[in-house]
């Protein structure tokens, strides 16, 4: 009985320490990646503002070609909602809504993840004209990891995890648009 009591006290102490550590960890994250595409801004933006085009470049959309998708509204306009559901744990279920569009400059999206856990984050894509009729495309992802979920920040590098996926998506976008 004394051994069980010591084990319980040790486990409770470890959990308490972890919860205290989580109080001091960041609860927000922001990741942004960029690429240059040899096409004019108007052409690049006209492509990225349509959420359905993400099937051709987003790493997440390509992880499960069999995922169920549904759409509500007019793609490429504020209020359009794309919903997905996948049995693949890396894809999960959720929806993406176009929140704001500044034509040829920026598109803001709200991401509502439902599985494997519920959380809301935001994403954006910006375009900027470069010399030589090229365009710099930035893809950003911002979110919060509420306490005590922020403890996972000790074990998961969000910049690396999400950043690698954004880079893959941007490389795919470049290849798609420069065909």
C-alpha positions, 0 to 999 in steps of 0.5 A: 500500500505504501508503494502505491501511495508513493507512486501516486504522489510521484505521478501527481507531482510530475503532473503538477510540475508540468501544469506549472511549466505550461503556465509560462509557455507561449500559447500563440504561434505564427508561421510564415513561408514565402516563394517567388513565382514567375507569373504576374500578381493578378494571375497568381492571386486569381488562382490562390483566392479560389479555395478549391485550387488548394487541391492542386498545391496544399500538402494537407489536401493531397494527404487523402485524395478520398476525403469527403469535401463539401462547399457552401457559397461562391468560391473566391468570395468572402463567406465561402466555406470548404468542409472536409472529413478524412479518416486519415489522422493527419487530415482530420475534419474541419472547415475553412472559410474565406474571411477577407479578400483584398484583391491582388494583395491578401486573402484571410481564412478562418480554419475550424478544426473538428478532429482530431481536436477542436480548435480555431486558427487562421491562415492567410496568403499574400501576393506582392509584385516583384521585378520581372513580372514575378510575384512573391507569395507568402503563406501564413498560419497563426493560432493559439494553443490554450492552456494546458495544450500549450505544453505540447510546444515542448515536444512539437516545433510548430514552426518546423511542422507547419512550416515544412507543410507550407513550404511543400504547398508553396513549391507545389503552387509554383510548379502548378502556376509555372507549367 
